[in-house]
Amino acid sequence: MRIDQFLSSSRLIRRRVEAKRACEEGLVFLDGRRAKPGDRVKSGQIVSIRFWDHQIAVRILEIPQGNVSRKRAHTLYSLIGKGDEPA
């Protein structure tokens, strides 16, 4: 699964087009390196996202197959870090 698709499916970023834009602008990192929208993700990888006023880091627990319900979306990752200011 592509990282932009994972970010959208997991509800970390609301829409896939926004996830793609965040990757293109250098706001998403996969295992410490800048992510491209088409980068493939695997379970166990760490994704860091810079938002306007904070940043988060999550570990991917599961790669979904098909549609993901809103209730199940948060089970796809575990939060490992949250900060007030982007690095």
Backbone as JSON, one array per atom type, in Angstrom:
{
  "sequence": "MRIDQFLSSSRLIRRRVEAKRACEEGLVFLDGRRAKPGDRVKSGQIVSIRFWDHQIAVRILEIPQGNVSRKRAHTLYSLIGKGDEPA",
  "N": [[0.85, -1.18, 0.0], [0.48, 2.24, -0.76], [2.02, 5.09, 0.85], [0.54, 7.5, 0.94], [-2.03, 6.56, 0.59], [-2.27, 4.9, 2.85], [-2.15, 6.79, 4.93], [-4.53, 8.14, 4.52], [-6.45, 6.03, 4.75], [-6.06, 5.26, 7.39], [-6.93, 7.44, 8.68], [-5.19, 9.36, 9.59], [-4.54, 11.52, 8.09], [-6.95, 13.47, 6.55], [-7.89, 13.31, 3.78], [-6.92, 11.61, 0.75], [-5.71, 13.15, -1.26], [-4.79, 15.29, 0.24], [-2.93, 13.95, 1.82], [-1.12, 13.17, -0.14], [-0.21, 15.68, -0.98], [0.99, 16.56, 1.41], [3.14, 14.77, 1.58], [4.56, 15.49, -0.75], [5.32, 18.06, -0.02], [7.2, 17.62, 1.88], [6.48, 16.97, 4.5], [5.99, 14.53, 5.59], [7.49, 11.67, 6.91], [9.15, 8.57, 6.52], [10.38, 6.07, 8.34], [12.38, 7.86, 9.15], [13.29, 9.11, 6.83], [12.51, 11.39, 4.17], [9.3, 11.02, 2.82], [7.89, 9.89, -0.25], [4.87, 10.25, -2.13], [4.22, 7.78, -3.38], [5.64, 5.82, -2.04], [5.99, 2.58, -0.7], [4.49, 1.05, 2.15], [5.12, -0.93, 5.12], [4.23, -3.2, 7.75], [5.36, -2.31, 10.98], [6.98, -0.18, 10.29], [7.92, 3.26, 10.9], [6.12, 6.22, 10.88], [6.31, 9.66, 10.55], [4.67, 12.73, 10.95], [4.4, 16.1, 10.14], [2.41, 18.62, 11.29], [0.61, 21.75, 11.17], [0.82, 22.95, 13.79], [1.9, 20.98, 15.44], [3.52, 17.75, 15.75], [3.46, 14.25, 14.95], [4.32, 10.83, 15.63], [4.0, 7.57, 14.49], [3.73, 3.99, 14.74], [3.33, 1.6, 12.27], [0.94, -0.87, 12.45], [-0.68, -2.59, 11.03], [-1.46, -3.34, 7.67], [-4.12, -2.35, 5.82], [-6.68, -4.13, 3.98], [-8.7, -3.29, 1.41], [-11.66, -1.29, 2.12], [-11.74, 0.71, 5.12], [-13.27, 0.91, 8.23], [-14.39, 3.69, 10.21], [-14.23, 3.21, 12.96], [-12.35, 1.16, 13.05], [-10.06, 2.26, 12.01], [-8.15, 3.49, 13.78], [-6.84, 1.29, 14.81], [-4.9, 0.52, 13.12], [-2.44, 1.59, 13.58], [0.01, 2.58, 16.1], [0.43, 5.15, 18.41], [3.48, 6.68, 18.92], [4.82, 8.95, 19.53], [4.39, 12.42, 20.24], [4.47, 15.82, 19.62], [4.68, 19.33, 20.47], [5.76, 21.23, 18.76], [6.77, 21.34, 15.37], [9.66, 19.61, 14.15]],
  "CA": [[0.0, 0.0, 0.0], [1.22, 3.5, -0.81], [1.92, 5.84, 2.1], [-0.56, 8.46, 0.91], [-3.25, 5.78, 0.77], [-2.31, 4.47, 4.25], [-2.47, 7.95, 5.76], [-5.95, 8.39, 4.34], [-7.2, 4.9, 5.29], [-5.92, 5.24, 8.84], [-7.52, 8.7, 9.13], [-4.18, 10.26, 10.12], [-4.79, 12.71, 7.26], [-8.35, 13.33, 6.18], [-8.13, 12.92, 2.39], [-5.72, 11.12, 0.09], [-5.06, 14.25, -1.96], [-4.06, 16.05, 1.26], [-1.78, 13.12, 2.2], [-0.16, 13.27, -1.24], [0.38, 17.02, -0.91], [1.88, 16.61, 2.58], [4.36, 14.06, 1.19], [5.27, 16.31, -1.74], [5.85, 19.25, 0.64], [8.22, 17.21, 2.83], [5.93, 16.96, 5.86], [5.81, 13.14, 6.0], [8.75, 10.92, 6.94], [9.0, 7.13, 6.67], [11.62, 5.57, 8.94], [13.38, 8.92, 9.24], [13.61, 9.78, 5.56], [11.37, 12.06, 3.54], [8.47, 10.08, 2.07], [7.24, 10.27, -1.5], [3.5, 9.72, -2.08], [4.12, 6.42, -3.87], [6.44, 4.88, -1.26], [5.24, 1.46, -0.13], [4.64, 0.9, 3.6], [5.02, -2.28, 5.67], [4.04, -3.24, 9.19], [6.57, -2.08, 11.76], [7.64, 1.06, 9.93], [7.54, 4.44, 11.67], [5.71, 7.36, 10.06], [6.25, 10.94, 11.27], [3.92, 13.73, 10.19], [4.43, 17.46, 10.67], [1.21, 19.41, 11.06], [0.84, 23.19, 11.36], [1.21, 23.32, 15.16], [2.43, 19.84, 16.18], [3.94, 16.62, 14.93], [3.21, 12.96, 15.57], [5.01, 9.67, 15.09], [3.23, 6.35, 14.71], [4.26, 2.73, 14.2], [2.3, 0.9, 11.51], [0.67, -2.19, 13.0], [-1.38, -3.42, 10.06], [-1.76, -2.76, 6.36], [-5.5, -2.78, 5.55], [-7.11, -4.61, 2.67], [-10.02, -2.74, 1.12], [-12.13, -0.15, 2.9], [-11.53, 0.65, 6.57], [-14.29, 1.66, 8.95], [-13.89, 4.74, 11.1], [-13.91, 2.58, 14.25], [-11.17, 0.3, 12.92], [-8.91, 3.02, 11.49], [-7.12, 3.74, 14.79], [-6.14, 0.05, 15.15], [-3.87, 0.28, 12.11], [-1.18, 2.18, 14.02], [0.11, 2.95, 17.51], [1.08, 6.44, 18.6], [4.73, 6.53, 19.68], [5.35, 10.25, 19.9], [3.6, 13.58, 19.89], [5.16, 17.02, 20.04], [3.97, 20.59, 20.26], [6.34, 21.98, 17.66], [7.44, 20.55, 14.35], [11.13, 19.62, 14.22]],
  "C": [[0.9, 1.24, 0.0], [1.03, 4.27, 0.5], [0.78, 6.86, 2.07], [-1.91, 7.76, 1.11], [-3.38, 5.32, 2.23], [-2.72, 5.63, 5.16], [-3.96, 8.29, 5.69], [-6.8, 7.28, 4.98], [-7.19, 4.88, 6.82], [-6.5, 6.5, 9.49], [-6.49, 9.61, 9.83], [-4.23, 11.59, 9.38], [-6.13, 12.46, 6.58], [-8.6, 12.78, 4.76], [-6.82, 12.51, 1.72], [-4.99, 12.24, -0.65], [-4.28, 15.13, -0.98], [-2.82, 15.28, 1.72], [-0.7, 13.2, 1.12], [0.55, 14.61, -1.21], [1.36, 17.13, 0.26], [3.2, 15.89, 2.28], [5.2, 14.91, 0.24], [5.92, 17.54, -1.1], [6.88, 18.9, 1.72], [7.76, 17.18, 4.28], [5.75, 15.55, 6.41], [7.15, 12.42, 5.87], [8.46, 9.45, 7.21], [10.34, 6.58, 7.13], [12.74, 6.61, 8.89], [13.76, 9.61, 7.95], [12.34, 10.35, 4.95], [10.61, 11.08, 2.65], [7.94, 10.7, 0.79], [5.85, 9.64, -1.47], [3.37, 8.26, -2.48], [4.94, 5.4, -3.1], [5.54, 3.81, -0.64], [5.53, 1.35, 1.37], [4.47, -0.56, 3.99], [4.77, -2.16, 7.17], [5.38, -3.05, 9.89], [7.29, -0.79, 11.42], [7.1, 2.23, 10.75], [7.28, 5.59, 10.7], [5.64, 8.58, 10.95], [5.57, 11.95, 10.36], [4.02, 15.07, 10.9], [3.12, 18.15, 10.29], [1.56, 20.87, 11.33], [1.42, 23.5, 12.74], [1.76, 22.17, 15.99], [2.92, 18.77, 15.2], [3.62, 15.33, 15.68], [4.08, 11.9, 14.91], [4.2, 8.44, 15.46], [3.98, 5.15, 14.13], [3.11, 2.02, 13.49], [2.16, -0.51, 12.07], [0.08, -3.14, 11.96], [-1.6, -2.65, 8.77], [-3.16, -3.25, 5.98], [-5.7, -3.28, 4.13], [-8.51, -4.07, 2.44], [-10.36, -1.55, 1.99], [-11.94, -0.39, 4.4], [-12.6, 1.5, 7.24], [-13.64, 2.69, 9.86], [-13.46, 4.16, 12.45], [-12.62, 1.78, 14.19], [-9.91, 1.07, 12.53], [-7.81, 3.21, 12.53], [-6.37, 2.47, 15.21], [-5.02, -0.27, 14.17], [-2.5, 0.78, 12.54], [-1.19, 2.37, 15.54], [0.91, 4.25, 17.6], [2.34, 6.24, 19.44], [5.33, 7.87, 20.08], [4.45, 11.38, 19.43], [4.33, 14.8, 20.44], [4.37, 18.26, 19.73], [4.49, 21.36, 19.06], [6.95, 21.05, 16.64], [8.96, 20.68, 14.45], [11.73, 20.31, 13.01]]
}
